Amino acid sequence: MNTSKRILASVVAVAALASMAACGSSNASDGAKSGGKTVIKIQTFNNFGYGKPSNERPGADLWTSYEKEHPNVKVEETVASGSDDARSAFNTAISSGSNAYDIYAADIAWMPSIQAMPDKFVDLTGQLKNNDWLDWKTKGGTTADGKIIGAGNDIGPTAVCYRSDLFAKAGLPTDRNDVAKLLGGDNASWDTYFQVGKQYTEKTGLPWYDAMGGLWGAMKTQIEEAYVKKDGTIIATDKQIKDRYDQLTATTDMSAHLNQWSDDWNANFKSDKGFATILCPAWLVNNIKGNSGSDFKGWDVADVTPGGGANQGGSWLVVPKTSKVQDEAAKLVAWLTAPEQQVATFKAASNYPSSPKAMADPAVADKTDPFLNNAPTGKIFADRAKAVKVVPFTGAQYYDIDSKLGDALGRVDVTKEQTPAQSWKQYVADVKALS
């Protein structure tokens, strides 16, 4: 889950994390006990769909299932409010050598720093031999010497979610297939997306999209070497970035000028004057439902992505060597990321599987969503996953730089304190300061 559900926080310097304290024992018998049972503590964030269902946080109640299968185990999940809060707790625990948790759910932004210190995390390869993932998902959790330290959880194939009620008022087509064609279908481009947006905004006076940062979240994933080349060369201010920055900042009139994840952003999902479209990774569907209310009618999803496919976010599960129940934790990680459980969490929380077996399961492939006007979300997000052709290189500096680009867009779009030219100049200086 993305994460990356906004412009992501910068990666903590690898050098600081490399000074962690010594690792703990892997013996389950040394771990915490509760009523004679081995306790496995896991930290997640937002909604991974694991725990007991509730109105606010639907889930599959996998803990009950696992504990029935493993009567000597008790699972305790701590759910952080968001990726940033979870990251802060993770960094504190890892840098201090604390065994606060036996399993961490790691957002996509964390993985470069985790991969840079592989000796601090358990090699899960042996436990994961029966699991399957997309090749690029496996690569994202694998060290340079071939050890799997991150078990793949969800991915973020991205479609366009839109307000069919606002489209109707503007005289635009509302059928999802027609909307996909309107935006270019298989040949959808950002130019076309903005052309339609300009027509919509000029006619209605209402915003076409929520925030430049949200669009950049998809745009950047379509560049294989966005900020840093694989040889370490910084290219963060090169033409390919500047051209996209210019294209995006030229659409100021189409933006709702919102800070994603803010109260105002949340409220806009059901406002009569809210934004008409949002770039929509699979996991965001749950946020749209939560912010709109289950009875709200109007949101739909089109099987299309401007600029081609885009993967926004996703997560892995990792076991730090500070855990005193490493073996039991690794078994739980393998079970949670197996196809069957990935199916369950997609059904519960719209977290799209990274397992091809799970993708092919009828419960995923044939899923429809009543909230989205009975959209075939299983098929749509499968198509969007297949459309992903580029997986960006994310070295250790990627997210530091990405944070600065997000700040630059925010100064133009949200606070409106700088012109695009002024903000780009500051961004260039910020990138130089990082290196």
N, C-alpha and C positions, 0 to 999 in steps of 0.2 A: 504494500500500500504506500503510497507515496508520500509516497511521499513527498516527499517532494510535492507535496500538495500545495506548494507555493515556491517562491525562490528560496532555495534551501540555505540553511546556516553553513558557515564555513567549516572546513575540516580542521580539527585540532592538530597542531603540528606533530608529526610523527616522532620527532626527537623528544618531545615532552612525554609522549605516551610510552616511549621505549624504556623509560626509567621505572617501570612498574615493579612492584614488590614481588618477592618470590611466589611461585605458584603453590596451590594447596594440594592435598591428597585427592586421589581419584576414587578412594574406597567409599562405597555407599554406606558402609557401617560407621564411617566417621562423620556422616552428614547429620543434619538436624532430624530429630525424631518427634513424632506427634502421635500419641496413642499406639506406640510401637511400630508406626509406619515411617518409611523414608519420605521426607518432605523435599519436593522439588520446587524451587521458587523460580518463576519466570516473569520477566518484565516485557510487556507489550505496550502499544500506544494506539490511540484512536479506537478502531474496532477491527480486530482480527477474526471475529466471529467464533472464537473458541469457547467462551464461557457460557454461563446460564443466560438464556434469552431475557431481554427486558424491552420495554417500549423504546427506551433511549438507545439501547445497545443490543440489537438482535444478535443471536448467536446460535451455535449448534449444540451447546453444552457438551463439548468433547471431553471435558474433564470428568464428568460422570461416567462416560463410556470408558475412558482410559482406566479410571480407578476400579471399575468393575472387572476389567481385564487384568489389572495388576493390583490385587487387593492389599498388597504391602506398600503401596505408594499413595501419597497424598500430594496433589498439585495445588500450589498457591500462586495465583496470577495477580500481579499488580499492573493496572492499566494507567499509563500516563495520559494526560489530556491531549498530548500531541507529540510529534516527532522531536521537536526542540527540547521539550521537557524530558523526554526519555533519553535523548542524547546527552543532556547535562548530567543526569544520574549515571549513565553509562560511563562517561568520561571520568567522573569523580571516583567511581568504583574501580575502574581499570587503572587509573593513575595512582591510586592509593594501595592497590592490591587487595581490596576488600572482596569478600565473597558474598556480597549483598544478594546476588542472584546467580542461579545455576544456568539459566538460559536467558539470552537477550534477543529480542526481535530487533534486527538492525535494518534501518532504512537504507535505500540505495546510496544516499550521500555518505554513509559511514564506511562503506565497504573498502574504498581505497586505503584508508588509514588502517583498517583491520587487516587487509592483505599485506600491508607493509610491516606488520609485526606478527607473523604467523606462529611463532613459538609461544605466543601468549594464549592461543586458542586450541581447543582439542581438534585433532584430525578425525573427522567423522566418516572418512571413506568407507571403512569396514561396515559401519552401521547402515550406510546408505546404498548398499549394493543392489537392493531391490527397488529403489526409487528411480523415477525418471523425470528429466526436465528438458526443456529446450536447450540446445547447445550453448547459446549465449547466456542463458541463466546459470547453467553449471559453471561456465567460465567466470562469471561474476563472483562466485564464492570459492574459487580455486586459487591456491598460491602458485608462485612461479615454479615451484618444484613438484606441482601436481597433487598437493594435498587439498582435500575439500574441507574447508573450515566453516563454510556457510552453506546450510541446507536451504535450497530455494523454496520460497513460499509463493507469494502472488506476483503478478506483473501488472502493468498499467496500459494495456492497449487502449488507444484513444479515439473516440468518435466525437460527433458534434451533438450535444444536447441543446434543445431549443424550446422556446415557449410557443406552442402551436396557437394558443389564444392570441398572443401578440402578433404572430405571423398573420393570422386571419384578419385582424383589425387593419393590418398594413397591406392587405391584398396579396400577400405572398402565399404560395402553396403550403398546405399543412400536412399532407400525406408524407410520411418519412422517405418513401422512395422518390417522390417528386422533389423533396428538399435536398436529397443527396444529388440528384441531377442538377438542381439549381446551383449547387456549390461546385459542380464539376465532375461528380462521380469518380470514376477511376483516374481521371486526369485533374482532379481537384488541385487548385493552386492557392497560394495565399493571395495572389492578385485577384482571383475570382471571389474569394471569401470577402475581401475588402471592397470589391466593386458592389457586391450585393449589400454589404453593410452600409455603404455610402447611400445607396438608394433608400434603404430602410430608414436610416437616420434623417435624411433630408425630408422624407415624407412624414415621419412621425415625431421627430424631435426627441426621440428616445434613444438610449444607448444600444449599440449592437452587441457589445461584449463587455465583460466585467472589468478586466484589468489587463494592461499590457504585460504585466508579469505572468499572468495566466497563459497568454498566447505564447510568450517566450518559452514557457515550460515545455511546449510542444515543439516550437521552432528549433530550439537548441539540440533536441534529440535527433534531428534530421541531418546533423552535421557530424561526420565521423571523427574529425579532429577539429573541435570547435575552439578551444582556448589553448590547448597544449598539444603539440605533436608527440607521436610515440617515442621520438628520440629526445624528448624533454624541451624542445624549442617552444618558447612562448609565442603564440600567434593570436593572442586575445584581442588585438587591435587591428588585425588584418582586414582586407577588403570584404571577405565573406561575412565577418561579424558586423562590420560597419554598414554594409548594404542592407542587412536584415534589420539592424537598429534603425536606419533611416526609414525603411519601409514601415516599420512598426510605429515609430514616433510621428510619422506623417498622418496617422489615423486618430489623432487626439479627439476629434469631434465624435468619434464612434464609441469611445470608452465611457464606462460608468465611473471611472476614476476612483475605484475602490481598492482598499488594501485587503487582499484575500485573507480570509479567516477572521476578519474583523466583524463586529456586531452589525455594522452597516451592510457589509457584504452578505452576511447571513440573512438579513431582513429583505434584501433585494430579490431573493429567489421567488417570493410570492407577491411582490409589489406590482401594481398596475403600471408603474413607471420603471420597472426593473429592466435589466439587460435581457436581450432576446436570445442570445446564444452564449454557450460556454464550452470551451474545449474540455472534453469529458472522458478521462480515463475511467475504467470500469469501477474502481473503488469510489469514485466521486458520486456515483448514483446514490449511495447511502447518505451522503451529506446533503444532496439535493432533497431527498425525502425528508430528512430530519429538519431542514430549514424551511421547507414548504408546508409540511404537515401532511399526514397520510391522506387527508380528504381533498387536498388541493388537486385541481384538474388543470392541465395545460402543458406540463412538461412531456417531451417526447425525445427520441434519439434517432439520428440519421446515420446510416452506415457509410460514413465519409470522413476523411481527415485532410484538411488543407495541407498541401505539400507532400502528400503520401502518408505512409504509416508513421506512427509515433508511439513510443513506449514511454509513459511518464510514471516513474516510480516503480515500486516493487520492494520486496523485503526478503531477508534471509533470517534464519535462526542460527545463533552461534553459542558455543559453550566455552566460557573462559576456563583456563586451567586453575583458577582460584577456587572453582567449585569443588566441594568435598564429596559430591555425588556425580562425578563426571560420567560414569558408565550408565547410571540410570537416566541422567539428563540426556545423553546421546541417544538412548533408546526412545525417549519421549520425542526428541527432535525428529528422528527418523519416522516415527508414527504420525506426527503432526503434518509432515510434509509429503507423506505418501499420497498417491492419487485419491484414495477414498476420502481422506480428510480434506484434501483440497476441494473435492466436490462439495463436501458438507459446508465449508466456509464460503464457497461461492453462493450456494443456496441461501445461506444465512445472512451474508454481509456483502454480496456482490464483489468479493475479492477474486479476481480472475486467475485461474490456475496457471502455473508455469509447467505443469506436467502434461505432456501430450495425451497420456492415457486418461487423465481427468478431463481434458478438453473434449475428448471423444465420447465421454460418458453422456447418455441421454439426459441426465439431470442437468448437465451443463449445456450441451449442444442444443437441446430443445427448450431451454428455459425461456419463459416470457415474463414480463414484469407488468402487473396490472397498473402500477403507479405511472408507468410510461406508456399509457394507452395500449397495454398488452404488447409492447414491442418485443420482438424475438431477441432479447439481449444476449442469449447464448450464441446465436448465429452471428449477430452484429459484432460482438467483441472477438469472436473467433476470426471473422474476416479482418478485423482491425489488427489482430495479432499477426495474421499471415501477411498483412501489408507492411509490417515493419521490415525494412531492408537495411537500416543503419542502426548500429549500436555504438554510441559515442565512446571514444577512448576517454576514460576518466582517471587520469593520474592523480597524484597526491595534491596538485595545485588546482585541479579542475573546479572544485566547489568554493575555494577561496575566491577565485576569479569570478565565478558565477554569482557569488554574493555581491560583488562590486557592480556587475552588470545589472543585477536586480535593483540595487540602490540607484543606479543611473536612471533606469526606467521609472522608478518610484518618484524621483525628483521632477520628472517631466509630467508623469501621469497622475500621481496621487497628491503630492504636496504642491505641485505646479510652481516650485520655487526656481526652476531653471528652464531655459530653452533647451531644445534637443542638442544644439551645438555646445552650449555651456556645460551641460551634463556629460556629454561625450568627452569633452576636454578634461573634466574632473575624473572620469572613469579611466582615461589613459594615464593620468598621474597616479591614480590609485593602483593600477596594475603595475606600474613601474616601482611603486613603493613596496609592493608584495615581493618583488624579485630582488 
